[in-house]
Amino acid sequence: MKKTALAIALLLGLGIVAGLAQDAPAAKGDKTTAAPRYANMPAMPLHRELEKHRIAVSAEVASHTVSVEIDYDRDAAASGPRNPIQIPGMGSDPNDPFQRYDLGPFSGLVVGPNHILISDRCLGDFTETGASDAVEAITVTLPNGQRWPARVVGRHQQIDLALLELDCIIDKTCPTLQIIKFPSKRIPLERGQMVIVVGRGQNPLGTLVNDGIISALEREEGRAFQLDARIGNSTLGAPVVDRDGTLVGMVTMHNHQTFGQASGVSYAAYMDEVHAAYTLMKDGKFIKRPPSPFMGVGAQKKWPDKPGLEIGNIVDGSGAQKAGLRVGDIILQVNEKDMNELEDLLAVISKMKVGDTLSVKYLRGEEEATAKVTLGPRP
């Protein structure tokens, strides 16, 4: 595949050079001008071949995915005090789909004869008997249109997974579906590597495909990697593959309150972690999420040549909000460490505990100031 990629790159380069040569100005005194013939450039058929390969990979991956709908008891939730965990993702504005988990359908990964893995964030607060009380029903739609009720038989909140069980043999009920084969070990990845996310969209019989690259390798204490594919509710729980179609991860641990839907910042659990969690869950295990430190800001690099992360959003009730930080503030240092990239901030937070305090040096307008931010538990 590396040789193929190199050959494609060389041919693309030759095509561009050829096009430039055709477009070169005529020699002095030459009144004839040759029209450029872009249709004959090698890049066009090669692009078609690459797209055919992408479609083939996506079709194969889609044979492991299903659509999952979750019905919530919204009236019961609305009658009591607002609880952002009771119905997942309900922020201060319940009409803002950017920060909500309760708008499905979602994607599910076929991992056993009657087992499907989904993102646990869709199920609300934790209960050792299954989904939260806010969840009234779970329905899985197979690619052949059959709809089956599903029940929660295991939850592993440490890497944001839940296990659903159906009363059918999935690959026999729908022969186009296949049970995934877990890799025997972690697939090595590289920053900048292309990946493809394949899930089920609003049409449960269709396929939703998003491309991206891997932007960081060590997230959630090494259990996940970060990618810039546009992740929304429909691709929560979707498989992630490399360009050869090798299964490398599953979309989990996406925090809407920090990043929002389709923000280009998402996490995927490594498949060895997913396999380990599935082994526990299929034995009926329910594993709570340990509290992880949470600052409550979304930020991005401000300047290309010096430290600075500009705050784009702040989570209501978070330590950052309580400390007085605002949208538009530029974080210069945290605990005396320069903030050149978002990864620098996440690295500092990952080494802290809930209740620890960060010293945040920031710029507001023309004035520098320092805030003490107490880390709370991640929602």
C-alpha positions in Angstrom: 0.0 0.0 0.0 2.9 2.4 0.7 4.3 1.7 -2.7 0.9 2.3 -4.3 0.5 5.6 -2.3 4.0 6.7 -3.5 3.2 5.9 -7.1 -0.1 7.8 -6.9 1.8 10.8 -5.4 4.4 10.7 -8.2 1.7 10.4 -10.9 -0.3 13.3 -9.3 2.9 15.4 -9.3 3.6 14.5 -12.9 0.1 15.4 -13.9 0.4 18.8 -12.2 3.8 19.5 -13.9 2.3 18.4 -17.3 -0.6 20.8 -16.7 1.7 23.7 -15.8 3.8 23.0 -18.9 0.7 23.2 -21.1 -0.2 26.5 -19.5 3.2 28.0 -19.9 3.2 31.3 -21.9 4.2 31.1 -25.5 7.8 32.1 -26.5 8.4 35.7 -27.5 7.2 36.3 -31.0 5.0 33.1 -31.1 1.4 34.2 -31.6 -0.1 30.7 -31.1 -1.4 29.6 -27.7 -2.1 25.9 -26.9 -5.2 25.3 -24.9 -4.6 23.3 -21.7 -6.0 19.8 -21.8 -6.8 19.1 -18.2 -9.0 16.0 -19.1 -5.9 14.1 -20.1 -4.0 14.7 -16.9 -3.3 11.5 -14.9 -4.7 13.0 -11.8 -8.3 12.6 -12.9 -8.4 8.8 -13.4 -6.3 8.4 -10.3 -8.7 10.4 -8.3 -11.6 8.2 -9.5 -9.6 5.1 -8.5 -9.0 6.5 -5.0 -12.7 7.3 -4.6 -13.6 3.8 -5.8 -11.3 2.4 -3.1 -12.8 4.7 -0.4 -16.3 3.6 -1.4 -15.3 -0.1 -1.3 -13.7 0.3 2.1 -16.8 2.2 3.4 -19.1 -0.5 2.1 -17.1 -3.2 3.9 -17.0 -1.4 7.2 -20.8 -0.6 6.9 -21.4 -4.4 7.0 -20.5 -4.2 10.7 -22.7 -1.2 11.6 -26.4 -0.7 12.6 -28.6 2.2 13.5 -29.7 2.6 17.1 -32.6 4.8 18.3 -33.1 5.7 22.0 -36.5 7.0 23.3 -36.3 9.2 26.4 -39.0 10.1 28.9 -38.8 13.8 28.3 -41.9 14.7 30.2 -40.7 13.1 33.4 -37.3 14.9 33.0 -39.0 18.3 32.4 -41.2 18.0 35.5 -38.3 17.9 37.9 -35.2 20.0 38.3 -32.9 20.1 35.3 -30.4 17.3 35.4 -27.9 17.2 32.5 -27.1 13.6 33.2 -30.7 12.3 33.4 -31.2 13.0 29.7 -27.7 13.1 28.3 -26.4 16.3 26.9 -29.2 18.6 27.8 -27.4 21.9 28.2 -28.7 25.3 29.3 -30.5 25.7 25.9 -32.5 22.5 25.3 -33.2 23.6 21.8 -29.5 23.8 20.8 -28.6 20.5 19.0 -24.9 21.4 19.0 -24.5 20.2 22.6 -27.1 17.4 22.9 -26.7 13.7 23.0 -30.4 12.8 23.0 -30.9 13.5 19.3 -30.4 10.2 17.5 -30.2 7.9 15.8 -26.8 6.6 16.8 -24.4 4.0 15.3 -23.8 0.6 16.7 -21.0 -2.0 16.1 -21.9 -5.7 15.6 -19.5 -7.6 17.9 -21.3 -10.8 18.6 -24.2 -13.0 17.3 -26.7 -10.9 19.2 -24.4 -8.2 20.6 -24.0 -4.5 19.6 -21.7 -1.9 21.1 -22.8 1.7 21.4 -21.5 4.9 23.1 -22.5 4.8 26.7 -23.0 8.6 26.7 -26.4 8.1 25.0 -27.8 6.2 28.0 -27.8 8.9 30.7 -27.0 8.5 34.4 -25.5 5.2 35.6 -27.6 2.3 36.8 -26.3 -1.2 37.5 -29.5 -2.7 36.0 -29.0 -1.2 32.5 -29.9 2.2 31.0 -31.0 5.2 33.1 -34.6 5.7 34.2 -34.9 8.3 31.5 -34.5 5.7 28.7 -37.9 4.2 27.8 -36.9 2.0 24.8 -34.0 1.1 22.6 -34.6 0.0 19.0 -32.0 -1.3 16.5 -32.7 -1.0 12.8 -30.8 -3.5 10.6 -29.8 -2.6 7.0 -32.6 -4.9 5.7 -35.2 -2.7 7.5 -36.0 -5.0 10.3 -36.4 -3.3 13.7 -35.6 -5.1 16.9 -35.9 -4.0 20.6 -32.6 -4.1 22.5 -31.7 -4.1 26.1 -28.6 -3.0 28.0 -26.6 -5.9 29.4 -23.4 -4.2 30.3 -21.8 -0.7 30.6 -18.2 0.4 30.7 -18.1 4.1 31.4 -14.4 4.2 31.7 -14.1 4.2 27.9 -17.7 5.2 27.2 -19.2 1.9 26.0 -22.5 0.0 26.5 -23.4 -3.5 25.3 -26.8 -4.1 23.8 -28.4 -7.6 23.4 -31.0 -8.5 20.7 -33.3 -11.5 20.5 -32.1 -12.5 17.1 -28.9 -13.9 15.4 -27.9 -10.7 13.8 -25.9 -12.0 10.8 -28.5 -14.6 10.0 -31.4 -12.2 10.4 -29.6 -9.8 8.1 -27.0 -11.6 5.9 -25.4 -8.3 4.8 -24.2 -7.8 8.4 -21.0 -9.4 9.8 -19.6 -9.8 13.2 -16.3 -7.9 13.5 -13.0 -9.7 14.2 -11.1 -7.9 16.9 -7.4 -7.3 16.2 -5.1 -9.5 18.3 -3.1 -6.4 19.4 -3.2 -2.6 19.2 -2.7 -1.4 15.6 0.2 1.2 15.6 -1.0 4.6 14.4 0.8 7.8 13.5 -0.1 11.5 13.8 -1.4 12.8 10.4 -2.5 9.4 9.3 -5.8 9.3 7.3 -8.8 7.5 8.9 -12.4 6.9 7.8 -15.4 6.9 10.1 -18.3 4.8 8.9 -21.7 5.0 10.7 -25.4 5.2 10.0 -27.0 8.5 9.4 -30.5 9.9 9.8 -31.5 7.2 7.2 -30.9 4.0 9.1 -30.6 2.1 5.8 -27.9 4.4 4.5 -24.3 4.9 5.3 -22.6 8.0 6.7 -18.9 8.4 5.9 -16.5 11.0 7.3 -12.8 11.4 6.6 -10.2 12.8 8.9 -6.7 12.5 10.2 -5.3 11.4 13.6 -4.2 14.5 15.5 -3.0 13.0 18.7 -2.2 9.4 19.9 -2.5 9.6 23.7 -5.9 10.6 25.0 -7.9 9.4 28.1 -4.8 8.0 29.7 -3.7 6.2 26.5 -7.0 4.5 25.9 -8.0 6.6 22.9 -6.7 8.7 20.1 -7.9 12.0 18.8 -9.2 12.6 15.2 -10.5 15.6 13.3 -13.4 13.9 11.5 -16.7 15.7 11.9 -18.4 13.6 14.6 -22.1 14.1 15.4 -24.6 11.9 17.2 -25.1 9.7 14.2 -21.4 8.6 14.3 -21.2 8.1 18.0 -20.3 4.4 18.3 -19.1 4.2 14.7 -16.0 2.2 13.7 -12.8 4.0 12.6 -10.6 2.3 10.0 -7.4 3.2 8.2 -7.3 3.7 4.4 -6.7 -0.1 4.0 -9.9 -0.8 5.9 -8.2 -2.1 9.0 -10.3 -1.5 12.1 -8.3 0.7 14.5 -10.9 2.3 16.8 -14.4 3.1 17.8 -15.9 6.7 18.2 -16.4 7.2 22.0 -15.7 9.7 24.7 -16.8 12.6 22.6 -17.7 15.5 24.9 -20.4 17.7 23.3 -20.3 20.2 26.2 -16.7 21.0 25.5 -16.4 20.6 21.7 -19.9 20.4 20.4 -21.1 18.3 17.5 -19.1 18.2 14.2 -16.4 20.4 15.8 -13.5 18.5 14.3 -12.3 17.4 17.8 -13.3 13.8 18.6 -11.9 10.8 20.4 -11.9 7.1 19.4 -11.1 4.2 21.7 -8.3 1.9 20.6 -9.8 -1.5 19.5 -7.7 -3.5 22.1 -9.4 -1.3 24.8 -12.8 -1.9 23.2 -12.2 -5.7 23.1 -11.2 -5.8 26.8 -14.3 -3.8 27.7 -16.5 -6.1 25.6 -15.1 -9.2 27.3 -16.1 -7.8 30.7 -19.5 -6.5 29.6 -20.7 -9.7 27.9 -20.2 -11.3 31.4 -22.7 -8.8 32.7 -20.2 -6.4 34.2 -21.1 -2.7 34.9 -18.1 -0.5 35.3 -18.6 3.1 36.5 -16.6 6.0 35.0 -14.0 7.2 37.5 -14.1 11.0 38.1 -11.7 12.7 35.7 -10.6 16.3 36.1 -12.5 18.9 33.9 -11.7 22.5 33.4 -14.6 23.3 31.2 -13.2 25.3 28.2 -13.0 24.7 24.5 -10.0 26.5 23.0 -7.8 26.7 19.9 -4.4 28.1 18.9 -4.5 31.9 18.5 -1.1 32.7 16.9 1.2 30.6 14.8 4.4 31.9 16.3 3.8 32.3 20.0 1.9 30.7 22.9 -1.8 31.4 23.2 -5.1 29.4 23.2 -8.2 31.4 22.5 -11.3 30.3 24.5 -14.2 29.5 22.2 -16.7 28.2 24.7 -17.0 27.7 28.5 -19.2 25.1 30.1 -21.8 26.4 32.5 -21.0 25.6 36.1 -17.4 24.6 35.3 -14.3 25.6 37.2 -13.3 27.9 34.4 -16.6 29.8 34.5 -16.5 30.1 38.3 -12.9 31.4 38.1 -14.1 34.3 35.9 -12.7 33.2 32.5 -14.6 34.4 29.5 -15.0 33.5 25.8 -12.4 35.4 23.9 -9.8 35.2 26.7 -6.4 33.9 25.5 -4.7 31.4 27.8 -1.0 32.0 27.8 0.3 29.7 30.5 -1.1 27.0 32.8 0.9 26.1 35.9 3.8 28.2 34.3 3.8 26.0 31.2 3.4 27.8 27.8 0.2 26.8 25.9 1.3 26.4 22.3 -1.3 23.8 21.3 -4.6 22.4 22.8 -2.6 19.2 23.5 -0.5 21.2 26.0 -3.6 22.1 28.0 -5.0 18.6 27.9 -1.6 17.2 29.0 -1.5 19.4 32.1 -5.2 18.6 33.1 -4.6 14.8 32.6 -2.0 14.8 35.3 -4.3 16.5 37.8 -7.1 15.2 40.0 -10.6 16.4 40.7 -10.4 19.2 43.2 -6.9 20.3 42.1 -6.3 24.0 41.2 -4.7 25.3 38.0 -2.9 28.7 37.8 -4.0 30.1 34.5 -2.3 33.1 33.0 -4.4 34.7 30.4 -4.8 37.8 28.2 -8.0 39.8 28.0 -7.8 42.7 25.6 -4.4 44.3 26.4 -4.2 43.2 30.0 -2.7 40.0 31.4 -4.2 38.4 34.5 -4.1 35.2 36.5 -7.0 33.0 37.5 -7.2 30.0 39.9 -9.3 27.3 38.3 -10.5 24.4 40.5 -11.0 21.3 38.4 -14.4 19.6 38.7 -15.5 16.1 37.6 -16.0 15.7 33.9 -19.8 15.7 33.2 
